[in-house]
Amino acid sequence: MFNAMNLTQNAAKKISKLKAAEGNDNLMLRVYVTGGGCSGFSYGFDFAEEIEDDDATFTTDDAILVVDSLSYQYLHGSTIDYTEGLEGSRFIVNNPNATTTCGCGSSFSI
């Protein structure tokens, strides 16, 4: 089945590790879009324990990605990954809708 958004295996594994470390099987990764940032919009990440009425959810293994309806319009088709490197450890968004992004990849424009 096609998912309009995807979590990579790396991201799903990290979410599972964080759930285990917190001892909370209800934790889900929430990704959202806010105004601001050097390119116009910024990505945000948070952990949620509940799904709101306007949320869309996407599952990989036992990891759940949650996106509110306003953010979803900017993130449709995106892939959420987790990377560890020289810039540190972080979740990243590969957004096919973004026409420009900033150097660090945390903001974008459409």
Helices and strands as residue ranges (DSSP letters): E 6-7, H 9-22, E 28-35, E 41-48, E 55-60, E 63-68, H 69-75, E 79-85, E 88-94, E 100-101, E 107-109
